[in-house]
């Protein structure tokens, strides 16, 4: 819960942007980029950044998946990585899922999600030393 990473991508007019809230970014904790790679840790994506603009969306997605798998293979990182990797292509004309579209969720609010978890409709795997008590304390702050 100490390592909050939040990324959002889209277009501002004709300019693509990736915005983030992540204290691990060298550019600062909060900001937006109009080009390049945005990662929470250095991977081969950063090493191959110069060639990304010449690759197809499918090739970039494949490279990103390899970077995620390589990162997860180090130490205990695999414990915090899970599920299939979803790939969303965002263009000026809209967006479409290239791979593993996540299932639609009925949650409209955080409270809906918390209730689904408590009613065992959502499974959350906690990574030690995080405990169920800490998760419940976090949920309590949303009352």
N, CA, C and O atoms as a GROMACS GRO file, in nm:
protein
  572
    1UNK      N    1   0.081  -0.118   0.000
    1UNK     CA    2   0.000   0.000   0.000
    1UNK      C    3   0.086   0.126   0.000
    1UNK      O    4   0.036   0.236  -0.022
    2UNK      N    5   0.217   0.108   0.025
    2UNK     CA    6   0.307   0.222   0.023
    2UNK      C    7   0.344   0.261  -0.119
    2UNK      O    8   0.385   0.374  -0.143
    3UNK      N    9   0.331   0.169  -0.214
    3UNK     CA   10   0.378   0.192  -0.350
    3UNK      C   11   0.259   0.213  -0.443
    3UNK      O   12   0.218   0.122  -0.514
    4UNK      N   13   0.205   0.333  -0.440
    4UNK     CA   14   0.089   0.363  -0.523
    4UNK      C   15   0.135   0.405  -0.662
    4UNK      O   16   0.212   0.500  -0.677
    5UNK      N   17   0.088   0.336  -0.763
    5UNK     CA   18   0.121   0.368  -0.900
    5UNK      C   19  -0.009   0.392  -0.975
    5UNK      O   20  -0.099   0.308  -0.971
    6UNK      N   21  -0.019   0.505  -1.042
    6UNK     CA   22  -0.139   0.536  -1.117
    6UNK      C   23  -0.099   0.601  -1.248
    6UNK      O   24  -0.028   0.702  -1.249
    7UNK      N   25  -0.144   0.544  -1.357
    7UNK     CA   26  -0.112   0.596  -1.489
    7UNK      C   27  -0.243   0.619  -1.565
    7UNK      O   28  -0.339   0.543  -1.548
    8UNK      N   29  -0.247   0.722  -1.647
    8UNK     CA   30  -0.362   0.747  -1.734
    8UNK      C   31  -0.307   0.791  -1.869
    8UNK      O   32  -0.209   0.866  -1.875
    9UNK      N   33  -0.368   0.745  -1.977
    9UNK     CA   34  -0.320   0.779  -2.111
    9UNK      C   35  -0.435   0.826  -2.198
    9UNK      O   36  -0.550   0.787  -2.178
   10UNK      N   37  -0.401   0.911  -2.294
   10UNK     CA   38  -0.502   0.960  -2.386
   10UNK      C   39  -0.443   1.069  -2.474
   10UNK      O   40  -0.321   1.080  -2.487
   11UNK      N   41  -0.530   1.148  -2.533
   11UNK     CA   42  -0.486   1.257  -2.620
   11UNK      C   43  -0.541   1.389  -2.568
   11UNK      O   44  -0.654   1.397  -2.520
   12UNK      N   45  -0.459   1.491  -2.578
   12UNK     CA   46  -0.502   1.627  -2.551
   12UNK      C   47  -0.492   1.699  -2.685
   12UNK      O   48  -0.384   1.742  -2.725
   13UNK      N   49  -0.605   1.710  -2.754
   13UNK     CA   50  -0.602   1.755  -2.893
   13UNK      C   51  -0.535   1.648  -2.977
   13UNK      O   52  -0.581   1.533  -2.979
   14UNK      N   53  -0.428   1.682  -3.046
   14UNK     CA   54  -0.355   1.584  -3.125
   14UNK      C   55  -0.231   1.531  -3.054
   14UNK      O   56  -0.154   1.455  -3.112
   15UNK      N   57  -0.212   1.570  -2.929
   15UNK     CA   58  -0.090   1.533  -2.856
   15UNK      C   59  -0.118   1.415  -2.764
   15UNK      O   60  -0.203   1.424  -2.675
   16UNK      N   61  -0.046   1.302  -2.784
   16UNK     CA   62  -0.063   1.189  -2.692
   16UNK      C   63   0.001   1.222  -2.558
   16UNK      O   64   0.107   1.285  -2.552
   17UNK      N   65  -0.064   1.180  -2.449
   17UNK     CA   66  -0.011   1.206  -2.316
   17UNK      C   67  -0.026   1.083  -2.228
   17UNK      O   68  -0.124   1.010  -2.235
   18UNK      N   69   0.075   1.064  -2.146
   18UNK     CA   70   0.068   0.965  -2.038
   18UNK      C   71   0.090   1.045  -1.910
   18UNK      O   72   0.194   1.109  -1.893
   19UNK      N   73  -0.007   1.041  -1.822
   19UNK     CA   74   0.005   1.112  -1.695
   19UNK      C   75   0.019   1.010  -1.583
   19UNK      O   76  -0.029   0.896  -1.594
   20UNK      N   77   0.084   1.050  -1.476
   20UNK     CA   78   0.114   0.955  -1.370
   20UNK      C   79   0.113   1.020  -1.233
   20UNK      O   80   0.132   1.140  -1.217
   21UNK      N   81   0.089   0.935  -1.135
   21UNK     CA   82   0.115   0.966  -0.995
   21UNK      C   83   0.196   0.848  -0.946
   21UNK      O   84   0.144   0.739  -0.924
   22UNK      N   85   0.325   0.872  -0.928
   22UNK     CA   86   0.416   0.765  -0.893
   22UNK      C   87   0.545   0.826  -0.841
   22UNK      O   88   0.619   0.888  -0.917
   23UNK      N   89   0.572   0.809  -0.714
   23UNK     CA   90   0.689   0.872  -0.654
   23UNK      C   91   0.821   0.817  -0.706
   23UNK      O   92   0.927   0.872  -0.676
   24UNK      N   93   0.817   0.709  -0.785
   24UNK     CA   94   0.940   0.650  -0.837
   24UNK      C   95   0.986   0.712  -0.968
   24UNK      O   96   1.092   0.675  -1.018
   25UNK      N   97   0.910   0.804  -1.025
   25UNK     CA   98   0.948   0.862  -1.154
   25UNK      C   99   1.059   0.966  -1.136
   25UNK      O  100   1.052   1.050  -1.047
   26UNK      N  101   1.162   0.959  -1.222
   26UNK     CA  102   1.272   1.056  -1.210
   26UNK      C  103   1.227   1.200  -1.238
   26UNK      O  104   1.289   1.295  -1.191
   27UNK      N  105   1.118   1.217  -1.316
   27UNK     CA  106   1.069   1.351  -1.350
   27UNK      C  107   0.991   1.414  -1.236
   27UNK      O  108   0.955   1.531  -1.244
   28UNK      N  109   0.964   1.340  -1.132
   28UNK     CA  110   0.884   1.391  -1.021
   28UNK      C  111   0.764   1.301  -0.996
   28UNK      O  112   0.730   1.216  -1.078
   29UNK      N  113   0.701   1.322  -0.883
   29UNK     CA  114   0.593   1.234  -0.836
   29UNK      C  115   0.465   1.243  -0.919
   29UNK      O  116   0.391   1.146  -0.929
   30UNK      N  117   0.440   1.358  -0.978
   30UNK     CA  118   0.315   1.380  -1.051
   30UNK      C  119   0.346   1.456  -1.179
   30UNK      O  120   0.418   1.557  -1.175
   31UNK      N  121   0.295   1.410  -1.292
   31UNK     CA  122   0.320   1.482  -1.416
   31UNK      C  123   0.266   1.410  -1.537
   31UNK      O  124   0.199   1.307  -1.526
   32UNK      N  125   0.296   1.464  -1.654
   32UNK     CA  126   0.254   1.407  -1.781
   32UNK      C  127   0.373   1.407  -1.877
   32UNK      O  128   0.458   1.496  -1.872
   33UNK      N  129   0.377   1.308  -1.965
   33UNK     CA  130   0.478   1.299  -2.069
   33UNK      C  131   0.407   1.292  -2.204
   33UNK      O  132   0.298   1.236  -2.214
   34UNK      N  133   0.468   1.348  -2.305
   34UNK     CA  134   0.411   1.342  -2.439
   34UNK      C  135   0.485   1.245  -2.530
   34UNK      O  136   0.443   1.220  -2.643
   35UNK      N  137   0.596   1.190  -2.481
   35UNK     CA  138   0.665   1.086  -2.558
   35UNK      C  139   0.752   1.004  -2.462
   35UNK      O  140   0.767   1.038  -2.344
   36UNK      N  141   0.808   0.898  -2.516
   36UNK     CA  142   0.896   0.816  -2.435
   36UNK      C  143   0.823   0.710  -2.356
   36UNK      O  144   0.706   0.679  -2.380
   37UNK      N  145   0.896   0.655  -2.261
   37UNK     CA  146   0.849   0.542  -2.181
   37UNK      C  147   0.825   0.588  -2.038
   37UNK      O  148   0.901   0.668  -1.983
   38UNK      N  149   0.721   0.538  -1.979
   38UNK     CA  150   0.690   0.565  -1.839
   38UNK      C  151   0.683   0.430  -1.768
   38UNK      O  152   0.595   0.349  -1.796
   39UNK      N  153   0.776   0.407  -1.677
   39UNK     CA  154   0.783   0.279  -1.608
   39UNK      C  155   0.801   0.302  -1.458
   39UNK      O  156   0.850   0.407  -1.417
   40UNK      N  157   0.761   0.204  -1.378
   40UNK     CA  158   0.785   0.213  -1.235
   40UNK      C  159   0.922   0.157  -1.199
   40UNK      O  160   0.970   0.178  -1.088
   41UNK      N  161   0.985   0.086  -1.292
   41UNK     CA  162   1.121   0.036  -1.273
   41UNK      C  163   1.184   0.019  -1.412
   41UNK      O  164   1.113  -0.004  -1.510
   42UNK      N  165   1.315   0.031  -1.419
   42UNK     CA  166   1.385   0.022  -1.547
   42UNK      C  167   1.372  -0.120  -1.605
   42UNK      O  168   1.404  -0.218  -1.538
   43UNK      N  169   1.325  -0.130  -1.730
   43UNK     CA  170   1.316  -0.258  -1.799
   43UNK      C  171   1.370  -0.241  -1.940
   43UNK      O  172   1.419  -0.134  -1.976
   44UNK      N  173   1.360  -0.346  -2.019
   44UNK     CA  174   1.409  -0.338  -2.157
   44UNK      C  175   1.330  -0.238  -2.240
   44UNK      O  176   1.377  -0.198  -2.347
   45UNK      N  177   1.212  -0.196  -2.196
   45UNK     CA  178   1.137  -0.092  -2.268
   45UNK      C  179   1.220   0.036  -2.273
   45UNK      O  180   1.226   0.102  -2.377
   46UNK      N  181   1.283   0.070  -2.163
   46UNK     CA  182   1.366   0.191  -2.158
   46UNK      C  183   1.488   0.174  -2.249
   46UNK      O  184   1.530   0.267  -2.317
   47UNK      N  185   1.545   0.054  -2.249
   47UNK     CA  186   1.662   0.025  -2.332
   47UNK      C  187   1.629   0.036  -2.482
   47UNK      O  188   1.716   0.072  -2.561
   48UNK      N  189   1.507   0.007  -2.519
   48UNK     CA  190   1.468   0.007  -2.661
   48UNK      C  191   1.377   0.125  -2.696
   48UNK      O  192   1.311   0.124  -2.800
   49UNK      N  193   1.375   0.225  -2.610
   49UNK     CA  194   1.286   0.340  -2.626
   49UNK      C  195   1.299   0.408  -2.763
   49UNK      O  196   1.198   0.446  -2.822
   50UNK      N  197   1.421   0.423  -2.813
   50UNK     CA  198   1.443   0.494  -2.939
   50UNK      C  199   1.376   0.426  -3.058
   50UNK      O  200   1.337   0.493  -3.153
   51UNK      N  201   1.361   0.294  -3.054
   51UNK     CA  202   1.302   0.224  -3.168
   51UNK      C  203   1.151   0.203  -3.157
   51UNK      O  204   1.088   0.158  -3.252
   52UNK      N  205   1.091   0.235  -3.043
   52UNK     CA  206   0.948   0.208  -3.022
   52UNK      C  207   0.860   0.274  -3.127
   52UNK      O  208   0.761   0.215  -3.170
   53UNK      N  209   0.892   0.395  -3.168
   53UNK     CA  210   0.808   0.467  -3.263
   53UNK      C  211   0.805   0.400  -3.400
   53UNK      O  212   0.718   0.432  -3.482
   54UNK      N  213   0.897   0.309  -3.426
   54UNK     CA  214   0.903   0.241  -3.556
   54UNK      C  215   0.837   0.102  -3.552
   54UNK      O  216   0.831   0.034  -3.654
   55UNK      N  217   0.789   0.062  -3.436
   55UNK     CA  218   0.726  -0.069  -3.420
   55UNK      C  219   0.575  -0.057  -3.430
   55UNK      O  220   0.518   0.048  -3.402
   56UNK      N  221   0.511  -0.165  -3.470
   56UNK     CA  222   0.365  -0.168  -3.471
   56UNK      C  223   0.313  -0.175  -3.327
   56UNK      O  224   0.390  -0.204  -3.235
   57UNK      N  225   0.184  -0.149  -3.309
   57UNK     CA  226   0.124  -0.158  -3.176
   57UNK      C  227   0.140  -0.298  -3.119
   57UNK      O  228   0.168  -0.315  -3.000
   58UNK      N  229   0.123  -0.401  -3.205
   58UNK     CA  230   0.137  -0.539  -3.159
   58UNK      C  231   0.282  -0.568  -3.116
   58UNK      O  232   0.304  -0.640  -3.019
   59UNK      N  233   0.378  -0.513  -3.188
   59UNK     CA  234   0.518  -0.534  -3.151
   59UNK      C  235   0.553  -0.464  -3.019
   59UNK      O  236   0.626  -0.520  -2.937
   60UNK      N  237   0.502  -0.344  -3.000
   60UNK     CA  238   0.525  -0.273  -2.874
   60UNK      C  239   0.459  -0.349  -2.759
   60UNK      O  240   0.516  -0.361  -2.651
   61UNK      N  241   0.338  -0.399  -2.783
   61UNK     CA  242   0.268  -0.477  -2.680
   61UNK      C  243   0.348  -0.601  -2.643
   61UNK      O  244   0.360  -0.634  -2.525
   62UNK      N  245   0.402  -0.670  -2.742
   62UNK     CA  246   0.484  -0.789  -2.715
   62UNK      C  247   0.608  -0.755  -2.635
   62UNK      O  248   0.646  -0.828  -2.543
   63UNK      N  249   0.671  -0.644  -2.669
   63UNK     CA  250   0.789  -0.599  -2.596
   63UNK      C  251   0.752  -0.562  -2.452
   63UNK      O  252   0.826  -0.595  -2.359
   64UNK      N  253   0.639  -0.495  -2.434
   64UNK     CA  254   0.594  -0.459  -2.300
   64UNK      C  255   0.565  -0.584  -2.217
   64UNK      O  256   0.600  -0.589  -2.099
   65UNK      N  257   0.502  -0.684  -2.278
   65UNK     CA  258   0.474  -0.808  -2.206
   65UNK      C  259   0.603  -0.877  -2.163
   65UNK      O  260   0.613  -0.927  -2.051
   66UNK      N  261   0.701  -0.879  -2.251
   66UNK     CA  262   0.831  -0.938  -2.216
   66UNK      C  263   0.895  -0.860  -2.102
   66UNK      O  264   0.951  -0.919  -2.010
   67UNK      N  265   0.888  -0.728  -2.107
   67UNK     CA  266   0.945  -0.645  -2.002
   67UNK      C  267   0.877  -0.675  -1.868
   67UNK      O  268   0.944  -0.685  -1.765
   68UNK      N  269   0.745  -0.688  -1.869
   68UNK     CA  270   0.671  -0.718  -1.746
   68UNK      C  271   0.710  -0.855  -1.691
   68UNK      O  272   0.734  -0.870  -1.572
   69UNK      N  273   0.718  -0.954  -1.779
   69UNK     CA  274   0.757  -1.090  -1.734
   69UNK      C  275   0.899  -1.093  -1.681
   69UNK      O  276   0.926  -1.156  -1.579
   70UNK      N  277   0.991  -1.024  -1.750
   70UNK     CA  278   1.131  -1.019  -1.704
   70UNK      C  279   1.139  -0.952  -1.568
   70UNK      O  280   1.211  -0.998  -1.480
   71UNK      N  281   1.067  -0.842  -1.551
   71UNK     CA  282   1.066  -0.770  -1.424
   71UNK      C  283   1.010  -0.860  -1.313
   71UNK      O  284   1.066  -0.867  -1.203
   72UNK      N  285   0.900  -0.927  -1.342
   72UNK     CA  286   0.835  -1.012  -1.241
   72UNK      C  287   0.922  -1.129  -1.201
   72UNK      O  288   0.908  -1.182  -1.090
   73UNK      N  289   1.012  -1.172  -1.288
   73UNK     CA  290   1.098  -1.288  -1.260
   73UNK      C  291   1.208  -1.257  -1.159
   73UNK      O  292   1.269  -1.350  -1.105
   74UNK      N  293   1.236  -1.130  -1.132
   74UNK     CA  294   1.342  -1.092  -1.038
   74UNK      C  295   1.293  -1.099  -0.894
   74UNK      O  296   1.188  -1.045  -0.861
   75UNK      N  297   1.369  -1.165  -0.810
   75UNK     CA  298   1.338  -1.170  -0.668
   75UNK      C  299   1.197  -1.214  -0.641
   75UNK      O  300   1.152  -1.316  -0.694
   76UNK      N  301   1.127  -1.139  -0.559
   76UNK     CA  302   0.989  -1.172  -0.521
   76UNK      C  303   0.887  -1.086  -0.594
   76UNK      O  304   0.770  -1.083  -0.555
   77UNK      N  305   0.929  -1.016  -0.700
   77UNK     CA  306   0.835  -0.929  -0.772
   77UNK      C  307   0.715  -1.006  -0.826
   77UNK      O  308   0.606  -0.950  -0.839
   78UNK      N  309   0.734  -1.134  -0.859
   78UNK     CA  310   0.625  -1.214  -0.914
   78UNK      C  311   0.505  -1.216  -0.819
   78UNK      O  312   0.392  -1.238  -0.862
   79UNK      N  313   0.530  -1.195  -0.690
   79UNK     CA  314   0.422  -1.198  -0.592
   79UNK      C  315   0.324  -1.083  -0.610
   79UNK      O  316   0.207  -1.094  -0.573
   80UNK      N  317   0.371  -0.972  -0.667
   80UNK     CA  318   0.283  -0.857  -0.684
   80UNK      C  319   0.233  -0.842  -0.826
   80UNK      O  320   0.161  -0.747  -0.857
   81UNK      N  321   0.271  -0.934  -0.913
   81UNK     CA  322   0.229  -0.929  -1.053
   81UNK      C  323   0.129  -1.042  -1.074
   81UNK      O  324   0.153  -1.154  -1.029
   82UNK      N  325   0.020  -1.015  -1.140
   82UNK     CA  326  -0.074  -1.124  -1.157
   82UNK      C  327  -0.173  -1.100  -1.268
   82UNK      O  328  -0.187  -0.989  -1.320
   83UNK      N  329  -0.240  -1.207  -1.302
   83UNK     CA  330  -0.344  -1.199  -1.404
   83UNK      C  331  -0.287  -1.186  -1.543
   83UNK      O  332  -0.167  -1.165  -1.560
   84UNK      N  333  -0.373  -1.196  -1.641
   84UNK     CA  334  -0.326  -1.178  -1.778
   84UNK      C  335  -0.292  -1.031  -1.801
   84UNK      O  336  -0.348  -0.942  -1.737
   85UNK      N  337  -0.201  -1.007  -1.892
   85UNK     CA  338  -0.164  -0.870  -1.929
   85UNK      C  339  -0.262  -0.822  -2.034
   85UNK      O  340  -0.278  -0.885  -2.138
   86UNK      N  341  -0.328  -0.712  -2.005
   86UNK     CA  342  -0.425  -0.654  -2.099
   86UNK      C  343  -0.357  -0.546  -2.180
   86UNK      O  344  -0.275  -0.470  -2.128
   87UNK      N  345  -0.392  -0.538  -2.310
   87UNK     CA  346  -0.331  -0.439  -2.398
   87UNK      C  347  -0.442  -0.356  -2.462
   87UNK      O  348  -0.528  -0.409  -2.532
   88UNK      N  349  -0.438  -0.225  -2.437
   88UNK     CA  350  -0.535  -0.131  -2.492
   88UNK      C  351  -0.461  -0.035  -2.585
   88UNK      O  352  -0.366   0.032  -2.543
   89UNK      N  353  -0.504  -0.028  -2.710
   89UNK     CA  354  -0.447   0.066  -2.806
   89UNK      C  355  -0.528   0.194  -2.801
   89UNK      O  356  -0.650   0.192  -2.820
   90UNK      N  357  -0.461   0.307  -2.776
   90UNK     CA  358  -0.527   0.437  -2.769
   90UNK      C  359  -0.477   0.521  -2.886
   90UNK      O  360  -0.357   0.544  -2.900
   91UNK      N  361  -0.570   0.566  -2.970
   91UNK     CA  362  -0.536   0.653  -3.083
   91UNK      C  363  -0.622   0.778  -3.076
   91UNK      O  364  -0.713   0.787  -2.994
   92UNK      N  365  -0.593   0.874  -3.164
   92UNK     CA  366  -0.676   0.996  -3.166
   92UNK      C  367  -0.822   0.963  -3.196
   92UNK      O  368  -0.912   1.033  -3.150
   93UNK      N  369  -0.845   0.856  -3.272
   93UNK     CA  370  -0.980   0.820  -3.310
   93UNK      C  371  -1.056   0.738  -3.208
   93UNK      O  372  -1.174   0.711  -3.226
   94UNK      N  373  -0.990   0.697  -3.100
   94UNK     CA  374  -1.056   0.615  -2.999
   94UNK      C  375  -0.962   0.511  -2.943
   94UNK      O  376  -0.840   0.524  -2.953
   95UNK      N  377  -1.018   0.409  -2.886
   95UNK     CA  378  -0.936   0.302  -2.828
   95UNK      C  379  -1.000   0.167  -2.857
   95UNK      O  380  -1.121   0.157  -2.880
   96UNK      N  381  -0.916   0.064  -2.856
   96UNK     CA  382  -0.968  -0.073  -2.872
   96UNK      C  383  -0.872  -0.169  -2.803
   96UNK      O  384  -0.751  -0.147  -2.797
   97UNK      N  385  -0.930  -0.276  -2.752
   97UNK     CA  386  -0.852  -0.378  -2.684
   97UNK      C  387  -0.781  -0.463  -2.787
   97UNK      O  388  -0.844  -0.516  -2.879
   98UNK      N  389  -0.650  -0.478  -2.772
   98UNK     CA  390  -0.572  -0.566  -2.859
   98UNK      C  391  -0.561  -0.705  -2.799
   98UNK      O  392  -0.550  -0.804  -2.870
   99UNK      N  393  -0.564  -0.711  -2.666
   99UNK     CA  394  -0.543  -0.839  -2.602
   99UNK      C  395  -0.601  -0.840  -2.460
   99UNK      O  396  -0.586  -0.744  -2.386
  100UNK      N  397  -0.666  -0.949  -2.426
  100UNK     CA  398  -0.715  -0.974  -2.290
  100UNK      C  399  -0.799  -0.860  -2.233
  100UNK      O  400  -0.767  -0.805  -2.128
  101UNK      N  401  -0.905  -0.826  -2.303
  101UNK     CA  402  -0.994  -0.722  -2.251
  101UNK      C  403  -1.045  -0.765  -2.114
  101UNK      O  404  -1.098  -0.875  -2.098
  102UNK      N  405  -1.029  -0.679  -2.014
  102UNK     CA  406  -1.078  -0.715  -1.881
  102UNK      C  407  -1.229  -0.730  -1.882
  102UNK      O  408  -1.297  -0.664  -1.960
  103UNK      N  409  -1.282  -0.815  -1.796
  103UNK     CA  410  -1.428  -0.829  -1.790
  103UNK      C  411  -1.492  -0.700  -1.740
  103UNK      O  412  -1.435  -0.629  -1.658
  104UNK      N  413  -1.611  -0.673  -1.790
  104UNK     CA  414  -1.685  -0.555  -1.743
  104UNK      C  415  -1.716  -0.574  -1.596
  104UNK      O  416  -1.751  -0.684  -1.552
  105UNK      N  417  -1.705  -0.467  -1.520
  105UNK     CA  418  -1.732  -0.474  -1.377
  105UNK      C  419  -1.854  -0.387  -1.345
  105UNK      O  420  -1.873  -0.281  -1.405
  106UNK      N  421  -1.935  -0.433  -1.252
  106UNK     CA  422  -2.057  -0.359  -1.219
  106UNK      C  423  -2.036  -0.246  -1.118
  106UNK      O  424  -2.134  -0.183  -1.076
  107UNK      N  425  -1.913  -0.219  -1.078
  107UNK     CA  426  -1.889  -0.121  -0.973
  107UNK      C  427  -1.896   0.020  -1.028
  107UNK      O  428  -1.831   0.054  -1.127
  108UNK      N  429  -1.975   0.101  -0.964
  108UNK     CA  430  -1.983   0.243  -1.000
  108UNK      C  431  -1.908   0.329  -0.899
  108UNK      O  432  -1.868   0.442  -0.929
  109UNK      N  433  -1.889   0.276  -0.778
  109UNK     CA  434  -1.822   0.351  -0.672
  109UNK      C  435  -1.723   0.259  -0.600
  109UNK      O  436  -1.725   0.137  -0.617
  110UNK      N  437  -1.635   0.321  -0.520
  110UNK     CA  438  -1.544   0.241  -0.438
  110UNK      C  439  -1.623   0.154  -0.340
  110UNK      O  440  -1.584   0.041  -0.312
  111UNK      N  441  -1.733   0.209  -0.290
  111UNK     CA  442  -1.816   0.134  -0.195
  111UNK      C  443  -1.870   0.007  -0.261
  111UNK      O  444  -1.878  -0.097  -0.195
  112UNK      N  445  -1.909   0.012  -0.389
  112UNK     CA  446  -1.955  -0.107  -0.462
  112UNK      C  447  -1.845  -0.213  -0.464
  112UNK      O  448  -1.872  -0.332  -0.442
  113UNK      N  449  -1.721  -0.169  -0.490
  113UNK     CA  450  -1.609  -0.263  -0.494
  113UNK      C  451  -1.586  -0.326  -0.356
  113UNK      O  452  -1.568  -0.447  -0.345
  114UNK      N  453  -1.587  -0.243  -0.252
  114UNK     CA  454  -1.564  -0.293  -0.116
  114UNK      C  455  -1.672  -0.394  -0.079
  114UNK      O  456  -1.642  -0.498  -0.021
  115UNK      N  457  -1.797  -0.365  -0.111
  115UNK     CA  458  -1.906  -0.458  -0.082
  115UNK      C  459  -1.889  -0.590  -0.158
  115UNK      O  460  -1.915  -0.697  -0.104
  116UNK      N  461  -1.847  -0.581  -0.284
  116UNK     CA  462  -1.824  -0.703  -0.362
  116UNK      C  463  -1.714  -0.787  -0.299
  116UNK      O  464  -1.724  -0.910  -0.294
  117UNK      N  465  -1.609  -0.722  -0.250
  117UNK     CA  466  -1.501  -0.794  -0.182
  117UNK      C  467  -1.553  -0.861  -0.055
  117UNK      O  468  -1.527  -0.979  -0.032
  118UNK      N  469  -1.624  -0.787   0.025
  118UNK     CA  470  -1.675  -0.842   0.152
  118UNK      C  471  -1.776  -0.954   0.130
  118UNK      O  472  -1.789  -1.043   0.213
  119UNK      N  473  -1.849  -0.949   0.018
  119UNK     CA  474  -1.945  -1.055  -0.014
  119UNK      C  475  -1.882  -1.168  -0.096
  119UNK      O  476  -1.951  -1.254  -0.150
  120UNK      N  477  -1.749  -1.166  -0.103
  120UNK     CA  478  -1.670  -1.270  -0.170
  120UNK      C  479  -1.698  -1.282  -0.320
  120UNK      O  480  -1.688  -1.391  -0.377
  121UNK      N  481  -1.733  -1.170  -0.382
  121UNK     CA  482  -1.752  -1.167  -0.527
  121UNK      C  483  -1.625  -1.121  -0.597
  121UNK      O  484  -1.612  -1.134  -0.719
  122UNK      N  485  -1.532  -1.066  -0.519
  122UNK     CA  486  -1.402  -1.022  -0.567
  122UNK      C  487  -1.296  -1.082  -0.478
  122UNK      O  488  -1.308  -1.081  -0.355
  123UNK      N  489  -1.192  -1.135  -0.539
  123UNK     CA  490  -1.083  -1.195  -0.463
  123UNK      C  491  -0.962  -1.101  -0.468
  123UNK      O  492  -0.921  -1.058  -0.576
  124UNK      N  493  -0.908  -1.070  -0.352
  124UNK     CA  494  -0.786  -0.989  -0.343
  124UNK      C  495  -0.680  -1.074  -0.277
  124UNK      O  496  -0.700  -1.128  -0.168
  125UNK      N  497  -0.566  -1.086  -0.342
  125UNK     CA  498  -0.454  -1.161  -0.285
  125UNK      C  499  -0.360  -1.060  -0.221
  125UNK      O  500  -0.303  -0.975  -0.290
  126UNK      N  501  -0.344  -1.070  -0.092
  126UNK     CA  502  -0.257  -0.978  -0.019
  126UNK      C  503  -0.116  -1.035  -0.015
  126UNK      O  504  -0.096  -1.154   0.007
  127UNK      N  505  -0.019  -0.947  -0.036
  127UNK     CA  506   0.121  -0.988  -0.035
  127UNK      C  507   0.178  -0.956   0.103
  127UNK      O  508   0.177  -0.841   0.145
  128UNK      N  509   0.229  -1.060   0.175
  128UNK     CA  510   0.286  -1.033   0.306
  128UNK      C  511   0.397  -0.929   0.296
  128UNK      O  512   0.472  -0.928   0.198
  129UNK      N  513   0.408  -0.843   0.393
  129UNK     CA  514   0.346  -0.849   0.526
  129UNK      C  515   0.210  -0.781   0.535
  129UNK      O  516   0.158  -0.767   0.646
  130UNK      N  517   0.149  -0.740   0.424
  130UNK     CA  518   0.016  -0.677   0.429
  130UNK      C  519  -0.085  -0.779   0.481
  130UNK      O  520  -0.083  -0.896   0.443
  131UNK      N  521  -0.173  -0.732   0.568
  131UNK     CA  522  -0.271  -0.821   0.631
  131UNK      C  523  -0.414  -0.781   0.595
  131UNK      O  524  -0.439  -0.670   0.548
  132UNK      N  525  -0.505  -0.872   0.620
  132UNK     CA  526  -0.648  -0.846   0.600
  132UNK      C  527  -0.693  -0.729   0.689
  132UNK      O  528  -0.776  -0.648   0.649
  133UNK      N  529  -0.637  -0.721   0.808
  133UNK     CA  530  -0.670  -0.612   0.900
  133UNK      C  531  -0.631  -0.476   0.839
  133UNK      O  532  -0.706  -0.380   0.851
  134UNK      N  533  -0.515  -0.468   0.775
  134UNK     CA  534  -0.473  -0.344   0.711
  134UNK      C  535  -0.565  -0.308   0.595
  134UNK      O  536  -0.598  -0.191   0.574
  135UNK      N  537  -0.607  -0.410   0.520
  135UNK     CA  538  -0.698  -0.384   0.409
  135UNK      C  539  -0.830  -0.331   0.460
  135UNK      O  540  -0.884  -0.235   0.405
  136UNK      N  541  -0.883  -0.391   0.564
  136UNK     CA  542  -1.009  -0.345   0.624
  136UNK      C  543  -0.995  -0.203   0.679
  136UNK      O  544  -1.088  -0.124   0.670
  137UNK      N  545  -0.879  -0.172   0.734
  137UNK     CA  546  -0.854  -0.035   0.785
  137UNK      C  547  -0.856   0.064   0.670
  137UNK      O  548  -0.908   0.175   0.684
  138UNK      N  549  -0.799   0.024   0.556
  138UNK     CA  550  -0.801   0.110   0.437
  138UNK      C  551  -0.944   0.129   0.389
  138UNK      O  552  -0.985   0.240   0.355
  139UNK      N  553  -1.020   0.021   0.385
  139UNK     CA  554  -1.160   0.030   0.342
  139UNK      C  555  -1.239   0.121   0.436
  139UNK      O  556  -1.329   0.192   0.392
  140UNK      N  557  -1.208   0.118   0.566
  140UNK     CA  558  -1.280   0.198   0.664
  140UNK      C  559  -1.262   0.347   0.639
  140UNK      O  560  -1.348   0.426   0.677
  141UNK      N  561  -1.152   0.387   0.576
  141UNK     CA  562  -1.129   0.529   0.549
  141UNK      C  563  -1.221   0.580   0.439
  141UNK      O  564  -1.229   0.701   0.416
  142UNK      N  565  -1.291   0.490   0.371
  142UNK     CA  566  -1.382   0.528   0.262
  142UNK      C  567  -1.527   0.538   0.309
  142UNK      O  568  -1.619   0.547   0.228
  143UNK      N  569  -1.547   0.536   0.438
  143UNK     CA  570  -1.684   0.540   0.492
  143UNK      C  571  -1.749   0.674   0.474
  143UNK      O  572  -1.864   0.692   0.514
   0.00000   0.00000   0.00000
